Amino acid sequence: MCVFSIIISCHCDSTSLCTSAIVAFHLTKLMPSSRRSSCVVALSKSNVIVFEGNLLKSAFIASLLVVHYFKLNMAEDVAGKFKEAGIVPDVLDKAPTEKLEVLFPGKPAVNLGDTFHTLDVRHAPKVSYPGKEGHYYSLIMIDPDNLSRENPCQAEWIQWMVLNIPYDAISAGMMSRHLVGYMIPGPQPRTGLHRFVFLLFEHHMRKLNQPSIKSRAKFKVREFMAKHKLSDPVAGNYFLSQHDG
């Protein structure tokens, strides 16, 4: 009886990781059952996934481990980036655990702190998240650096607000009625880089009462969460931009 081993380094990107594990799983289906032996699967401290022995079973289990490992690392990455950028504690007490998919037309996906020109973000992005059946979601995009990070006298500025998005709509990146329409980010001259933050809240099977928004200025995410009894955002993202001139 033969014993086989496959080692996939977790230092590669998450997409390659998941793909490698799944490919390994399907490839082992082609092997004769007589060439499969006992199964040992481990996620070592050096971030290496080892498949040994019964490859069909090992690859399947390891693919599940990879997905779990990816989710844990994503949560740490989002939290780390939000703290690094000062969004925690400037806006939130606790960072989201997942990265929100944000895609401006014709541009690469927003990736936690990328810098965009205002021309790049002149149209509302497609925002998507794998929603849970029967749940509703609310999206808030703010600028916590208006007028500037050193003088945020107009913060938090609402750039965009969409409430009570059905789960199937947020999964497809389709926004429903906008409570506050998308406003093109346009930092004032000589105010440096601004953080533009996307936050997605999940409110299970209830809709939020539509608040009366009289001004985009001086909105507070924490107060909004408390008023509507919302938990920490389930997903988030942000980009940086400054005055183009």
VEXDREN-2710 file (C-alpha; in Angstrom, 1 decimal):
% VEXDREN-2710
k/r/px/py/pz
1/MET/0.0/0.0/0.0
2/CYS/1.4/3.4/-1.0
3/VAL/1.4/6.6/1.1
4/PHE/1.2/10.0/-0.6
5/SER/1.7/13.5/0.8
6/ILE/0.8/16.9/-0.7
7/ILE/1.9/20.1/1.0
8/ILE/0.4/23.5/0.2
9/SER/1.9/26.6/1.7
10/CYS/-0.6/29.0/3.3
11/HIS/1.7/31.9/2.5
12/CYS/0.2/32.0/-1.0
13/ASP/-3.0/34.1/-1.5
14/SER/-6.3/32.8/-0.2
15/THR/-7.8/32.2/-3.6
16/SER/-4.9/30.0/-4.7
17/LEU/-5.1/28.2/-1.4
18/CYS/-8.7/27.3/-1.7
19/THR/-8.3/26.4/-5.4
20/SER/-5.3/24.1/-4.6
21/ALA/-7.2/22.2/-1.9
22/ILE/-10.2/21.7/-4.1
23/VAL/-8.2/20.6/-7.1
24/ALA/-6.3/18.1/-4.9
25/PHE/-9.6/16.8/-3.7
26/HIS/-11.0/16.3/-7.2
27/LEU/-7.7/14.8/-8.6
28/THR/-7.6/12.2/-5.9
29/LYS/-11.0/10.9/-7.1
30/LEU/-9.1/9.7/-10.2
31/MET/-6.8/7.5/-8.1
32/PRO/-7.6/3.8/-7.6
33/SER/-8.9/3.1/-4.1
34/SER/-6.1/0.6/-3.6
35/ARG/-3.6/3.4/-3.6
36/ARG/-5.3/5.3/-0.7
37/SER/-4.1/4.7/2.8
38/SER/-4.8/6.1/6.3
39/CYS/-5.5/9.8/6.7
40/VAL/-3.5/12.4/8.6
41/VAL/-4.4/16.1/8.1
42/ALA/-2.7/18.9/10.1
43/LEU/-2.5/22.7/10.0
44/SER/0.9/23.3/11.4
45/LYS/2.2/26.4/13.3
46/SER/4.2/27.3/10.2
47/ASN/1.0/27.7/8.3
48/VAL/1.4/24.6/6.1
49/ILE/-1.4/22.2/5.3
50/VAL/-0.3/18.6/5.0
51/PHE/-2.3/16.0/3.3
52/GLU/-1.0/12.5/4.0
53/GLY/-2.4/9.0/3.4
54/ASN/-5.9/8.7/2.1
55/LEU/-5.8/11.6/-0.3
56/LEU/-9.5/11.6/-1.1
57/LYS/-10.5/12.1/2.5
58/SER/-7.5/14.2/3.4
59/ALA/-8.0/16.6/0.6
60/PHE/-11.6/17.0/1.4
61/ILE/-10.9/17.7/5.1
62/ALA/-8.0/20.0/4.3
63/SER/-10.2/22.0/1.9
64/LEU/-12.5/22.7/4.8
65/LEU/-9.6/23.6/7.0
66/VAL/-8.3/26.0/4.3
67/VAL/-11.7/27.8/4.2
68/HIS/-11.8/28.1/8.0
69/TYR/-8.2/29.3/8.0
70/PHE/-9.0/31.8/5.4
71/LYS/-11.9/33.2/7.3
72/LEU/-9.9/33.6/10.5
73/ASN/-7.1/35.4/8.7
74/MET/-9.6/37.6/6.9
75/ALA/-11.1/38.7/10.2
76/GLU/-7.6/39.4/11.6
77/ASP/-6.7/41.3/8.4
78/VAL/-9.9/43.5/8.4
79/ALA/-9.5/44.2/12.1
80/GLY/-5.9/45.0/11.7
81/LYS/-6.5/47.4/8.8
82/PHE/-9.3/49.2/10.5
83/LYS/-7.1/49.8/13.6
84/GLU/-4.1/50.7/11.5
85/ALA/-6.3/53.4/9.7
86/GLY/-7.7/54.6/13.0
87/ILE/-11.3/53.7/12.0
88/VAL/-11.2/51.8/15.3
89/PRO/-11.6/53.8/17.6
90/ASP/-12.5/56.9/15.6
91/VAL/-15.8/55.5/14.2
92/LEU/-16.3/52.1/15.7
93/ASP/-15.4/50.2/18.9
94/LYS/-14.9/47.0/17.1
95/ALA/-14.0/46.3/13.5
96/PRO/-16.1/44.1/11.1
97/THR/-15.0/40.5/10.8
98/GLU/-15.4/40.3/7.0
99/LYS/-14.3/42.4/4.1
100/LEU/-17.2/43.9/2.1
101/GLU/-16.9/43.5/-1.7
102/VAL/-16.8/47.0/-3.2
103/LEU/-16.3/47.5/-6.9
104/PHE/-16.3/50.8/-8.8
105/PRO/-17.1/50.6/-12.5
106/GLY/-14.0/49.8/-14.5
107/LYS/-11.7/49.7/-11.4
108/PRO/-10.1/47.0/-9.3
109/ALA/-12.0/46.0/-6.2
110/VAL/-11.4/48.2/-3.1
111/ASN/-9.0/46.5/-0.8
112/LEU/-8.8/47.9/2.7
113/GLY/-6.9/51.2/2.3
114/ASP/-6.3/51.5/-1.5
115/THR/-6.0/55.0/-2.8
116/PHE/-8.4/56.2/-5.5
117/HIS/-8.6/59.4/-7.5
118/THR/-12.0/61.2/-7.2
119/LEU/-12.5/60.6/-10.9
120/ASP/-12.3/56.8/-10.2
121/VAL/-15.2/56.9/-7.7
122/ARG/-17.5/59.3/-9.4
123/HIS/-20.2/56.6/-9.9
124/ALA/-21.7/54.5/-7.0
125/PRO/-19.9/51.2/-6.6
126/LYS/-21.4/47.7/-6.7
127/VAL/-21.4/46.5/-3.1
128/SER/-22.1/42.8/-2.4
129/TYR/-22.1/40.4/0.5
130/PRO/-23.4/36.8/0.9
131/GLY/-26.6/37.6/2.7
132/LYS/-28.5/35.2/4.9
133/GLU/-32.0/34.2/3.7
134/GLY/-34.7/36.3/5.3
135/HIS/-32.3/38.9/6.7
136/TYR/-32.1/42.6/5.9
137/TYR/-29.0/44.7/5.6
138/SER/-28.1/48.4/5.8
139/LEU/-25.2/50.1/4.1
140/ILE/-23.5/53.2/5.4
141/MET/-20.6/55.0/3.7
142/ILE/-19.0/57.9/5.6
143/ASP/-16.1/60.3/5.5
144/PRO/-14.8/60.6/9.1
145/ASP/-12.3/63.2/8.0
146/ASN/-14.5/66.1/6.8
147/LEU/-13.2/68.8/6.7
148/SER/-9.9/67.1/7.4
149/ARG/-8.5/64.4/9.7
150/GLU/-6.9/67.1/11.8
151/ASN/-10.1/69.2/11.9
152/PRO/-13.1/66.8/11.5
153/CYS/-15.6/69.4/12.3
154/GLN/-18.2/68.1/9.8
155/ALA/-17.6/64.4/10.6
156/GLU/-18.9/61.9/10.2
157/TRP/-20.1/62.9/6.8
158/ILE/-22.7/60.6/5.1
159/GLN/-21.5/59.8/1.6
160/TRP/-24.2/57.2/1.0
161/MET/-26.9/55.3/3.0
162/VAL/-29.1/52.5/1.9
163/LEU/-31.4/50.8/4.5
164/ASN/-33.3/47.6/4.6
165/ILE/-31.6/45.8/1.7
166/PRO/-33.1/42.3/1.2
167/TYR/-30.6/39.4/1.5
168/ASP/-31.0/38.4/-2.2
169/ALA/-30.3/42.0/-3.3
170/ILE/-27.1/42.5/-1.3
171/SER/-25.9/39.1/-2.5
172/ALA/-26.3/40.2/-6.0
173/GLY/-24.9/43.7/-5.4
174/MET/-28.3/45.4/-6.1
175/MET/-29.1/48.4/-3.9
176/SER/-32.7/49.2/-3.0
177/ARG/-34.1/52.6/-2.1
178/HIS/-31.4/55.1/-1.1
179/LEU/-32.1/57.0/2.0
180/VAL/-29.2/59.3/1.3
181/GLY/-28.0/59.2/-2.4
182/TYR/-24.4/58.5/-3.3
183/MET/-22.3/61.6/-3.2
184/ILE/-19.0/61.7/-5.1
185/PRO/-16.1/61.9/-2.6
186/GLY/-14.6/65.4/-3.0
187/PRO/-12.1/66.3/-0.3
188/GLN/-11.4/70.0/0.0
189/PRO/-8.0/71.3/-1.2
190/ARG/-5.1/71.0/1.2
191/THR/-7.0/68.7/3.6
192/GLY/-4.9/65.6/2.9
193/LEU/-6.1/62.0/2.5
194/HIS/-9.6/61.2/3.7
195/ARG/-10.8/57.8/4.7
196/PHE/-14.0/56.7/3.0
197/VAL/-15.5/53.9/5.0
198/PHE/-18.2/51.3/4.0
199/LEU/-20.0/49.5/6.8
200/LEU/-22.7/46.8/6.4
201/PHE/-25.1/46.0/9.2
202/GLU/-27.2/42.9/9.5
203/HIS/-30.5/43.2/11.3
204/HIS/-31.9/39.7/10.9
205/MET/-35.6/39.6/10.0
206/ARG/-36.6/43.1/10.9
207/LYS/-36.6/46.3/9.0
208/LEU/-35.2/49.6/10.4
209/ASN/-37.5/52.6/10.8
210/GLN/-36.5/55.2/8.3
211/PRO/-34.7/57.9/10.2
212/SER/-35.1/61.6/9.2
213/ILE/-31.7/62.7/7.8
214/LYS/-31.7/66.5/7.6
215/SER/-28.0/66.9/6.9
216/ARG/-25.1/64.7/5.8
217/ALA/-22.8/66.4/8.3
218/LYS/-22.1/65.3/11.9
219/PHE/-23.6/61.8/11.6
220/LYS/-22.4/59.4/14.2
221/VAL/-22.3/55.7/13.5
222/ARG/-22.2/54.7/17.2
223/GLU/-25.4/56.7/17.9
224/PHE/-27.1/55.2/14.8
225/MET/-26.2/51.7/16.1
226/ALA/-27.5/52.4/19.6
227/LYS/-30.8/54.0/18.3
228/HIS/-31.6/51.0/16.1
229/LYS/-30.1/48.3/18.4
230/LEU/-27.6/47.2/15.9
231/SER/-24.7/44.8/16.6
232/ASP/-21.2/45.5/15.2
233/PRO/-21.1/45.7/11.4
234/VAL/-20.7/42.3/9.7
235/ALA/-18.5/43.6/6.9
236/GLY/-16.6/46.7/6.0
237/ASN/-14.1/48.2/3.7
238/TYR/-12.5/51.6/3.1
239/PHE/-10.4/53.5/0.6
240/LEU/-8.4/56.7/0.7
241/SER/-8.8/59.8/-1.5
242/GLN/-7.7/63.4/-1.6
243/HIS/-8.5/66.5/-3.6
244/ASP/-7.4/66.1/-7.2
245/GLY/-6.0/69.5/-8.2
END
